[in-house]
Amino acid sequence: MDIKEIQSLIKFVAKSGASEVKLETDDIKITIRTGSLASGDTTYVQSLPMGQMPMQAPAMQAAPADTPADKGVVAIDDKYITIKSPIIGTFYRKPSPDKPLFVEVGDTIAEGDVLCVIEAMKLFNDIESEISGTIVKILVDDSSPVEFDQPLFLVDPS
């Protein structure tokens, strides 16, 4: 398990509202605790086989469970809405190299329309719009890596 997978797991646990999750395999043991610290940070401790030092990831803020960020949509300046990445992976604007783009600036979208694809661990995930509106700006270049909760599109809902 690499650090990106661990960070993704931390974000998932923080988002789920669980207070503690333990993961144990033959060579790794991870405990993730949320809400147990006075500051509300999320931390984890990883125990490795004898002779290796455990590592500690930087503390991450847990988002409240009822924020719009949990739905992948956040209002910006009360005019545009930002659609964010629900997962870590590689952002693609087309379903395949020989196909047209899913959306372009100025396109009108409806709830449920596929906006892009994010590849994560050899799986291609369609990212669908949760709102209707017009694409104002595409914030990520094609074939670029994206992080969890990274802004992908600006949409004018009017």
C-alpha positions in Angstrom: 0.0 0.0 0.0 1.6 3.3 -1.1 1.1 6.8 0.5 -1.4 7.9 -2.1 -3.6 4.9 -1.4 -3.3 5.6 2.4 -4.2 9.3 1.9 -7.2 8.3 -0.2 -8.3 5.9 2.6 -7.9 8.6 5.2 -10.1 11.0 3.2 -12.7 8.3 2.7 -12.8 7.5 6.4 -13.1 11.2 7.3 -15.9 11.6 4.8 -17.8 8.5 6.0 -18.1 9.8 9.6 -16.6 6.8 11.2 -14.6 7.5 14.3 -12.0 4.8 13.9 -11.1 2.2 11.3 -8.4 -0.5 11.6 -6.9 -2.3 8.6 -4.5 -5.2 9.1 -2.7 -7.5 6.7 0.4 -9.7 7.1 2.9 -6.9 6.8 1.0 -3.7 7.6 -1.3 -2.4 10.3 -3.1 0.9 9.9 -5.4 2.6 12.4 -7.3 5.8 11.3 -9.0 7.9 13.9 -11.3 10.9 13.2 -12.9 13.3 15.7 -10.9 11.9 18.6 -8.5 14.8 18.6 -9.4 18.2 20.1 -8.7 20.0 16.8 -10.8 17.6 14.7 -7.8 16.4 12.6 -7.5 12.9 11.2 -4.4 11.0 11.8 -3.1 7.5 11.2 -0.3 5.3 12.5 1.2 2.5 10.4 3.1 -0.3 12.0 5.6 -2.2 9.8 7.6 -5.4 10.3 10.2 -5.4 12.9 13.2 -3.2 12.2 11.3 -0.7 10.1 10.1 2.7 11.3 6.4 3.5 11.3 5.4 6.6 9.3 2.9 9.2 10.1 1.0 11.1 7.4 0.3 14.8 7.9 -2.9 15.5 9.7 -5.9 16.2 7.4 -9.0 18.2 8.2 -12.2 16.2 8.2 -15.0 17.9 6.3 -18.4 18.1 8.0 -20.6 15.4 6.6 -23.4 17.8 5.4 -21.2 20.1 3.3 -21.9 20.5 -0.4 -18.3 19.3 -1.0 -19.3 15.8 -0.1 -21.5 15.8 -3.2 -18.7 17.0 -5.5 -20.4 20.4 -6.0 -19.4 23.7 -4.3 -20.8 27.2 -4.9 -18.2 29.9 -5.8 -18.9 33.6 -5.6 -22.7 32.7 -5.5 -22.6 32.7 -9.3 -20.8 29.6 -10.5 -20.7 26.1 -9.1 -17.5 24.1 -9.0 -17.7 20.4 -9.8 -15.0 18.5 -7.9 -13.3 15.2 -8.4 -14.8 12.4 -6.3 -11.6 10.3 -6.6 -7.9 10.3 -7.2 -6.8 9.4 -10.7 -6.1 10.6 -14.2 -8.6 13.0 -15.8 -9.7 12.4 -19.4 -12.0 14.7 -21.4 -12.9 11.9 -24.0 -14.1 8.3 -23.6 -11.2 7.2 -26.0 -8.6 9.0 -28.1 -10.7 8.8 -31.3 -13.9 10.0 -29.8 -15.2 13.6 -29.3 -14.9 15.4 -26.0 -17.6 14.9 -23.4 -18.1 18.6 -22.8 -16.6 21.9 -23.9 -16.8 25.5 -22.6 -20.3 26.8 -23.4 -22.0 23.4 -23.5 -25.3 23.1 -21.7 -25.3 20.1 -19.3 -28.1 18.3 -17.5 -28.1 16.3 -14.3 -26.7 12.9 -15.1 -24.7 13.9 -18.1 -21.1 12.4 -18.3 -18.6 15.3 -18.0 -15.3 13.3 -18.0 -13.7 10.0 -17.1 -11.2 9.5 -14.3 -9.0 6.5 -14.4 -8.1 5.0 -11.0 -6.2 1.7 -10.7 -7.0 0.7 -14.3 -10.7 1.4 -13.9 -12.4 4.1 -15.9 -15.0 6.0 -13.9 -17.6 8.2 -15.6 -18.0 11.4 -13.7 -21.6 12.6 -14.1 -23.0 16.0 -13.4 -25.1 16.5 -10.3 -26.5 19.8 -11.6 -27.8 21.4 -14.7 -26.2 24.5 -16.3 -23.6 25.7 -18.7 -19.9 24.9 -18.6 -18.0 28.1 -18.0 -14.5 26.8 -17.5 -12.6 23.5 -17.6 -10.0 23.6 -14.8 -8.0 20.5 -15.6 -6.0 19.6 -18.8 -6.7 16.3 -20.5 -4.7 13.3 -19.3 -3.7 15.2 -16.1 -3.6 13.6 -12.6 -6.3 14.8 -10.2 -6.6 14.6 -6.5 -9.7 13.9 -4.4 -11.9 17.0 -4.1 -9.9 18.9 -6.8 -12.0 21.4 -8.8 -12.6 20.1 -12.4 -15.3 22.4 -13.9 -17.0 25.7 -13.3 -20.7 25.6 -14.1 -23.2 28.5 -14.4 -26.5 27.0 -13.1 -28.7 29.8 -14.5 
